[in-house]
């Protein structure tokens, strides 16, 4: 028989609602949206400034994704205290990166539909020789951002995991 302690999202007091449930997924969506905003703004600025076609310019989006994932895990750790499970933190990092990447990919598709100059800049720097369209570019953004989030979550959870998960079973004996 399952008990109430099997799944216990943290209750957090906020100004608008007396208590709200914070789950790993909800935290990931929230931080994913907050991470996507600066990435989208940077992409729009890069498009209008004319350096969207530079591959190196995309490195800032990777850094923004990494910062967003770490902040999401840190926030969840602050809410759970020392009792943050490894999979909860890992999951919130993945959801954060996935949401941010999907929103960035969608904004990239929208930018490609609005600005033909942005599409021309990207195609001029195509290193693979194939005519990669905006659709494939957006899917690449989603894949790259999500995988960046997975790797960053794995690394961040080595720091944010609970102390008892740091010991192996042989060390506990």
Secondary structure, 3 states (H helix, E strand, C coil): CCCCCCCCCEEECCCCCCCEEECHHHHHHHHHHHHHHHHHHHHHHHHHHCCCCCHHHHHHHHHHHHHHHHHHHHHHHHHHCCCCCHHHHHHHHHHHHHHHHHHHHHHHHHHHHHCHHHHHHHHHCCCCCCCCCHHHHHHHHHHHHHHHHHHHHHHHHHHHCCHHHCCCHHHHC
